[in-house]
Amino acid sequence: MRILLLVIFGILSFGCASAPNRVGAPHKLEHVYLEPVTNRTSEEALDVIFTQVANDVFAEDPRFRVDLKPIPDVSIVVKPSVDSISSVAVGFDSRDVAREYQLNVVTTVKLIKYGFKKPLAVFTIKRYGFYDAYGSASEVEEKKKECLRRIGEQIFREVAERLYVEGSKRVQR
């Protein structure tokens, strides 16, 4: 009788120990819809540069699927805007002519679950970069655009990180 009870107890305890003890798997955030960047500055083509950079950053990130059209109750809409941009001379040559500039960019990003009005999260990101002013006017302008692309990459990589961490937490609610 004892042996039979030990065998039954062993089977029951082994069966319970191997059963998964999960209430439900957490919802994994994957689908992202990127709205074009809103340019709130006087800098021309900034929205085009940042939208292109955002698309590139999210297309390269394996954690997300970028939706061409948002999916109701699934997609998280990323709504970025560039609020300000400023340029400050930080380097001068021997004749006291400005030759290096610091670009400062401030962006606001809203994460909104598609179909809802209230954002899941709103955050501001400030980044800066440097470019030199050697060469013709068109070369200097191209260096400035390249600096803006680098700043945009930094911004949208942070957006991706925050979206993955904060977005996943808030989607579970």
Secondary structure, DSSP 4 states (H G I P E B T S, - for coil): -HHHHHHHHHHHHHHHHHS---S-PPPPP-EEEEPPPEE-SS-TTHHHHHHHHHHHHHHH-TT-EE-SSPPTTTPEEEEEEEEEEEEEEEEE-TTS-EEEEEEEEEEEEEEEETT-SS-SEEEEEEEEEEEE--S-HHHHHHHHHHHHHHHHHHHHHHHHHHIIIIIHHHHT-
